Amino acid sequence: MAGVFSCGGETLEAGVGGDPWRRPSPSRRFAAWLHGFAWAPDLIAAGEGGARETLRLWLEWRRIFGHFNAFAWSGQALERRVFNLACAAPALIPLASEAEGAALVDGLARQARHLLADDEDPGRAAERAAVAALAGSALAGKAGDRLLGRSLLKLARAAPEAVLRDGAHASRSPERGLELLFDLLALDDALSQRGAPAPLDVARSIDRLSAATRFFALPDGRLPAFNGGEPAAPARVATALALEAAATAPGKSLPYGRFHRLDGPSLQLVADTGVAGHAPWNATACAQIGAVEVVCDGRRRLIVGSAWSDGALADPAKRGPAGGSCLSMAGAWPDPVEVNADRQEGDGAVWLDVAHDGWRRGFGLTCTRRLYLDTRLNELRGEDVLALAARPRRGDASFEIRFHLAPEVAASLAVDGRSALLRPAGGPGWRLRGDAAMRLEPGTVFEAGEARATEMLVLTGVVSLASGARVRWKLSRDEG
């Protein structure tokens, strides 16, 4: 209401009743957020004054960009604006004059048709079709019916490709799946208000995405940050779970999405056991095979990933192994042909082996991460093994095993450099021990596009390309 727009640590000040559209945005990312009207739901939630301000800002935008603009009429700026205007229309129309209401309806219809015809990013075909269908549901008359019918036909083709059989999004980003779920839930609600049941492909995708969201939701209420997705706000995740048609306990794995979940009394973790998403869903793919995120003592996040995303102003190197809690080789990116995960369970224990050949071409090595969760002793044991994949080579190569710590975790290194005390805020300490040299480094994780300072615990070593190497580590409650 004061004319201050903030996103991901960047701010644009337009002043009360000001015009943000003729001012330069701090970044392209910010401009997409601004033109996507992502701020509109919060402003409308402020009451009638906020809704009137949203209507004013929309009419100002239409005067400047209403005919066409290459940036504002493409990509996620267009997609999100159509979504937010379709959802806002019931609050805005009663406050508008006849001419203003007609302008809002006409603008929404034109932009929705343009969105449906936009094939610029095939990886977002399902999102575009769902949003265009939502706009068609919000529009009355034959024009709305035609738009809805065309959109649902496209969605029927795109949704099964974007949503895997286990509910994982084809991009392998948990947050991306959550956002598509909200688009489909909004469409389902709009269709029900028209007295029309959701098509089978929409209903099936909602059920699958809901189950995957429950799988990913860790005890702290957030998502693991894999493949270009951020953790998402706990309230947002809880809302999605509350809308499930039939809530069930989370599964142990997503076989198509290639993720595993290990649950113990005091430690819960999710491991990425697959390769990066394939085209056209690999725009935000991250090469972090075997990366883990760990929550301890019910609701305290302990080990995370950097949460690189296209919504953050982050170093692209964070998309590689250095951005995840996994092993990296000499700063290189893995190039795997095959990734295998083997899970077994016994009395009081779960163990998971994640093996890949991503280092074969560059170093002649395979890599296996072995995780063993002892549910009786409340400890996680890990082993990272680099083994020969071909004929021995000459020379050595450096490797690092990173554990990105959550921003709320305080860490201190032992004098011998072989263990570190990790103390989450308000909780007991945990100790990570390893048989490789260990150091603490400054790190960064991203939340809502904004960088937060943290620390990384890094195990370092040198591997002989003629014989391989093995590093063992253990996470257990500190008894000191």
VOGU-947390 format. One line per 2 residues: number of its first residue (from 1); their letters; for each residue x, y, z of C-alpha. Coordinates in steps of 0.02 Angstrom, whole numbers. Last residue first. Layout:
NUM) A) X Y Z; ...
***
This chain:
480) GE) 1469 -1723 1266; 1349 -1856 1202
478) DR) 1324 -1778 1032; 1185 -1864 935
476) SL) 1249 -1957 784; 1307 -1922 606
474) KW) 1440 -2040 539; 1570 -2030 403
472) RV) 1671 -2151 297; 1782 -2102 151
470) RA) 1843 -2226 20; 1971 -2207 -118
468) GS) 2019 -2268 -292; 2170 -2374 -345
466) AL) 2253 -2308 -503; 2166 -2141 -512
464) SV) 2231 -2109 -337; 2103 -2007 -240
462) VG) 2146 -1852 -139; 2044 -1793 9
460) TL) 1927 -1665 81; 1776 -1671 198
458) VL) 1683 -1505 195; 1561 -1439 326
456) ME) 1475 -1292 246; 1417 -1137 337
454) TA) 1271 -1017 321; 1229 -848 247
452) RA) 1056 -825 175; 1027 -774 -7
450) EG) 852 -720 -58; 753 -804 -196
448) AE) 617 -859 -78; 750 -951 22
446) FV) 925 -975 -46; 1074 -1056 40
444) TG) 1248 -984 52; 1410 -1052 123
442) PE) 1559 -1002 228; 1684 -1144 250
440) LR) 1715 -1268 391; 1851 -1398 373
438) MA) 1874 -1586 382; 2017 -1702 336
436) AD) 1951 -1876 302; 1898 -2015 421
434) GR) 1736 -1931 466; 1633 -1881 617
432) LR) 1473 -1776 619; 1411 -1733 792
430) WG) 1235 -1680 837; 1189 -1553 970
428) PG) 1025 -1538 1062; 894 -1412 1006
426) GA) 847 -1230 1021; 939 -1177 864
424) PR) 1024 -1326 782; 1195 -1374 854
422) LL) 1319 -1461 741; 1481 -1517 827
420) AS) 1617 -1561 703; 1733 -1709 684
418) RG) 1902 -1755 611; 1993 -1589 623
416) DV) 2090 -1646 778; 2039 -1489 874
414) AL) 1855 -1518 841; 1763 -1402 721
412) SA) 1618 -1295 779; 1449 -1275 694
410) AV) 1295 -1170 733; 1141 -1223 635
408) EP) 1003 -1095 600; 1064 -1064 421
406) AL) 1046 -1250 378; 1213 -1334 350
404) HF) 1279 -1381 178; 1372 -1546 195
402) RI) 1505 -1560 63; 1613 -1708 14
400) EF) 1765 -1647 -80; 1880 -1732 -205
398) SA) 2056 -1703 -269; 2130 -1802 -412
396) DG) 2285 -1911 -424; 2398 -1970 -562
394) RR) 2411 -2115 -683; 2263 -2213 -740
392) PR) 2203 -2387 -695; 2103 -2478 -829
390) AA) 1916 -2451 -815; 1785 -2413 -684
388) LA) 1903 -2403 -537; 1816 -2362 -373
386) LV) 1772 -2201 -280; 1675 -2246 -122
384) DE) 1575 -2127 -13; 1519 -2205 151
382) GR) 1383 -2145 267; 1319 -2187 438
380) LE) 1162 -2104 507; 1127 -2119 691
378) NL) 977 -2138 804; 1044 -2296 890
376) RT) 884 -2394 862; 839 -2318 693
374) DL) 1010 -2354 619; 1008 -2264 452
372) YL) 1141 -2332 334; 1187 -2230 179
370) RR) 1308 -2293 48; 1364 -2171 -86
368) TC) 1444 -2257 -235; 1553 -2171 -364
366) TL) 1632 -2244 -521; 1804 -2194 -580
364) GF) 1899 -2175 -745; 1932 -1992 -706
362) GR) 1848 -1887 -839; 1747 -2018 -930
360) RW) 1705 -2127 -780; 1660 -1988 -658
358) GD) 1472 -1998 -686; 1469 -2187 -671
356) HA) 1337 -2194 -535; 1297 -2291 -376
354) VD) 1171 -2247 -239; 1165 -2379 -101
352) LW) 1027 -2364 31; 1017 -2442 202
350) VA) 873 -2447 325; 891 -2514 502
348) GD) 792 -2567 656; 759 -2745 597
346) GE) 798 -2744 413; 773 -2637 261
344) QR) 857 -2636 91; 872 -2505 -44
342) DA) 975 -2515 -203; 989 -2360 -312
340) NV) 1069 -2363 -485; 1128 -2219 -594
338) EV) 1186 -2249 -773; 1260 -2144 -912
336) PD) 1323 -2013 -792; 1416 -1854 -838
334) PW) 1469 -1786 -669; 1516 -1602 -659
332) AG) 1697 -1557 -621; 1765 -1453 -475
330) AM) 1901 -1579 -438; 1774 -1716 -403
328) SL) 1617 -1680 -302; 1532 -1784 -168
326) CS) 1361 -1741 -96; 1267 -1610 5
324) GG) 1220 -1508 -147; 1280 -1347 -228
322) AP) 1459 -1407 -256; 1391 -1555 -354
320) GR) 1337 -1439 -495; 1189 -1319 -502
318) KA) 1280 -1208 -377; 1405 -1171 -517
316) PD) 1266 -1063 -592; 1307 -934 -455
314) AL) 1143 -872 -383; 1025 -725 -413
312) AG) 878 -830 -359; 715 -870 -448
310) DS) 803 -985 -571; 841 -1094 -422
308) WA) 991 -1147 -318; 931 -1219 -154
306) SG) 1107 -1231 -79; 1067 -1403 -14
304) VI) 1021 -1450 164; 1090 -1532 322
302) LR) 1013 -1493 493; 832 -1442 479
300) RR) 748 -1446 649; 567 -1506 658
298) GD) 563 -1682 729; 728 -1703 817
296) CV) 833 -1697 659; 800 -1654 477
294) VE) 922 -1708 341; 939 -1664 157
292) VA) 1041 -1780 47; 1133 -1772 -119
290) GI) 1167 -1942 -200; 1183 -1870 -375
288) QA) 1195 -1680 -374; 1195 -1626 -557
286) CA) 1056 -1495 -550; 917 -1472 -677
284) TA) 840 -1298 -691; 806 -1296 -879
282) NW) 798 -1486 -880; 613 -1510 -916
280) PA) 622 -1502 -1107; 734 -1599 -1104
278) HG) 788 -1726 -974; 789 -1704 -784
276) AV) 956 -1726 -696; 1006 -1903 -652
274) GT) 929 -1998 -509; 956 -2050 -328
272) DA) 917 -1887 -236; 908 -1931 -51
270) VL) 776 -1877 75; 812 -1881 262
268) QL) 733 -1906 431; 828 -1921 595
266) SP) 757 -1928 770; 641 -2081 770
264) GD) 697 -2140 598; 637 -2107 421
262) LR) 730 -2134 257; 655 -2062 99
260) HF) 712 -2108 -75; 703 -2010 -238
258) RG) 709 -2069 -419; 559 -1974 -490
256) YP) 499 -2136 -570; 530 -2246 -418
254) LS) 471 -2116 -290; 523 -2195 -126
252) KG) 471 -2239 52; 292 -2180 39
250) PA) 217 -2039 142; 68 -2086 251
248) TA) -99 -2055 168; -217 -1908 155
246) AA) -369 -1937 45; -433 -1789 -58
244) EL) -280 -1687 -16; -321 -1504 16
242) AL) -235 -1502 186; -75 -1563 104
240) AT) -71 -1415 -15; -105 -1293 127
238) AV) 32 -1372 233; 158 -1347 93
236) RA) 112 -1163 79; 117 -1139 267
234) PA) 289 -1221 275; 358 -1095 149
232) AP) 444 -1175 -1; 612 -1269 13
230) EG) 679 -1202 -154; 676 -1292 -320
228) GN) 809 -1294 -454; 841 -1480 -453
226) FA) 826 -1519 -267; 781 -1412 -116
224) PL) 698 -1534 4; 523 -1473 46
222) RG) 463 -1388 205; 354 -1433 352
220) DP) 494 -1463 477; 448 -1648 474
218) LA) 495 -1662 289; 368 -1641 150
216) FF) 437 -1738 1; 322 -1890 14
214) RT) 171 -1781 53; 209 -1677 -101
212) AA) 224 -1836 -203; 51 -1895 -146
210) SL) -25 -1726 -188; 58 -1726 -360
208) RD) -17 -1897 -398; -193 -1853 -341
206) IS) -191 -1687 -433; -124 -1770 -591
204) RA) -266 -1899 -587; -398 -1764 -566
202) VD) -326 -1662 -710; -310 -1813 -826
200) LP) -487 -1869 -783; -565 -1702 -828
198) AP) -622 -1596 -680; -809 -1603 -650
196) AG) -914 -1459 -718; -1038 -1365 -609
194) RQ) -961 -1198 -655; -902 -1179 -475
192) SL) -829 -1354 -489; -728 -1298 -639
190) AD) -654 -1152 -543; -607 -1266 -397
188) DL) -522 -1392 -513; -429 -1250 -599
186) AL) -365 -1184 -432; -313 -1360 -383
184) LD) -223 -1381 -550; -122 -1222 -527
182) FL) -85 -1268 -345; -21 -1439 -399
180) LE) 88 -1358 -532; 170 -1254 -395
178) LG) 199 -1406 -284; 277 -1505 -427
176) RE) 396 -1362 -463; 442 -1359 -278
174) PS) 490 -1543 -280; 601 -1518 -434
172) RS) 626 -1679 -533; 591 -1581 -694
170) AH) 465 -1716 -741; 368 -1675 -583
168) AG) 357 -1820 -461; 183 -1891 -440
166) DR) 226 -2077 -443; 165 -2096 -622
164) LV) 262 -1944 -681; 178 -1775 -697
162) AE) 241 -1667 -841; 204 -1793 -978
160) PA) 35 -1844 -908; -11 -1658 -892
158) AR) 35 -1604 -1069; -88 -1703 -1175
156) AL) -244 -1678 -1069; -186 -1499 -1037
154) KL) -191 -1461 -1223; -370 -1524 -1236
152) LS) -415 -1431 -1076; -350 -1269 -1149
150) RG) -450 -1283 -1310; -611 -1316 -1213
148) LL) -581 -1177 -1088; -543 -1048 -1222
146) RD) -699 -1096 -1318; -808 -1090 -1162
144) GA) -737 -921 -1111; -774 -847 -1282
142) KG) -947 -928 -1283; -1003 -839 -1125
140) AL) -923 -803 -958; -739 -794 -916
138) AS) -670 -868 -754; -666 -1045 -821
136) GA) -572 -986 -976; -445 -902 -864
134) LA) -420 -1065 -769; -403 -1157 -934
132) AV) -265 -1035 -986; -178 -1067 -820
130) AA) -188 -1256 -839; -127 -1248 -1020
128) RE) 20 -1139 -974; 70 -1249 -826
126) AA) 59 -1408 -930; 161 -1333 -1072
124) RG) 297 -1273 -954; 438 -1384 -1019
122) PD) 387 -1342 -1198; 453 -1164 -1171
120) ED) 418 -1047 -1318; 257 -1134 -1370
118) DA) 144 -983 -1340; -29 -1011 -1416
116) LL) -110 -1042 -1246; -26 -888 -1174
114) HR) -89 -778 -1315; -266 -841 -1286
112) AQ) -248 -807 -1100; -180 -632 -1134
110) RA) -326 -587 -1245; -456 -655 -1123
108) LG) -380 -570 -971; -368 -403 -1061
106) DV) -549 -412 -1121; -612 -456 -946
104) LA) -510 -318 -862; -556 -189 -994
102) AG) -740 -232 -979; -729 -210 -791
100) EA) -645 -42 -812; -779 17 -933
98) ES) -920 -38 -819; -835 39 -669
96) AL) -729 -77 -562; -749 -122 -379
94) PI) -864 -273 -409; -743 -336 -545
92) LA) -587 -334 -434; -624 -467 -303
90) PA) -699 -595 -423; -559 -556 -549
88) AC) -415 -591 -430; -397 -777 -470
86) AL) -400 -746 -657; -283 -597 -634
84) NF) -158 -703 -536; -157 -845 -663
82) VR) -146 -730 -814; -5 -634 -731
80) RE) 86 -796 -688; 89 -857 -868
78) LA) 132 -687 -944; 281 -655 -829
76) QG) 323 -841 -841; 367 -829 -1023
74) SW) 297 -700 -1142; 188 -545 -1152
72) AF) 286 -438 -1028; 451 -466 -1117
70) AN) 402 -445 -1299; 277 -307 -1263
68) FH) 104 -303 -1340; -59 -203 -1336
66) GF) -90 -186 -1149; 88 -139 -1100
64) IR) 72 45 -1053; -115 73 -1031
62) RW) -138 -105 -972; -7 -86 -834
60) EL) -95 70 -769; -262 -23 -770
58) WL) -182 -168 -674; -104 -50 -547
56) RL) -271 34 -516; -359 -135 -496
54) TE) -226 -193 -372; -246 -29 -275
52) RA) -434 -56 -267; -406 -234 -203
50) GG) -286 -171 -71; -411 -41 -10
48) EG) -548 -173 -7; -448 -286 108
46) AA) -264 -323 137; -288 -494 57
44) IL) -297 -405 -111; -118 -344 -87
42) DP) -56 -515 -37; -138 -598 -188
40) AW) -75 -460 -307; 112 -471 -269
38) AF) 141 -607 -399; 72 -487 -529
36) GH) 178 -577 -661; 242 -408 -719
34) LW) 325 -381 -549; 394 -558 -534
32) AA) 461 -554 -712; 537 -381 -678
30) FR) 621 -446 -520; 705 -588 -616
28) RS) 760 -465 -750; 844 -362 -615
26) PS) 824 -203 -510; 673 -149 -613
24) PR) 682 16 -708; 533 131 -675
22) RW) 392 160 -799; 289 13 -734
20) PD) 306 49 -548; 183 196 -553
18) GG) 147 278 -386; -12 285 -282
16) VG) 97 290 -126; 279 282 -181
14) AE) 357 184 -324; 497 104 -224
12) LT) 575 -50 -304; 660 -176 -191
10) EG) 775 -327 -208; 803 -456 -70
8) GC) 709 -594 -159; 559 -485 -201
6) SF) 504 -318 -131; 382 -189 -203
4) VG) 358 -29 -102; 209 78 -154
2) AM) 151 113 24; 0 0 0
***
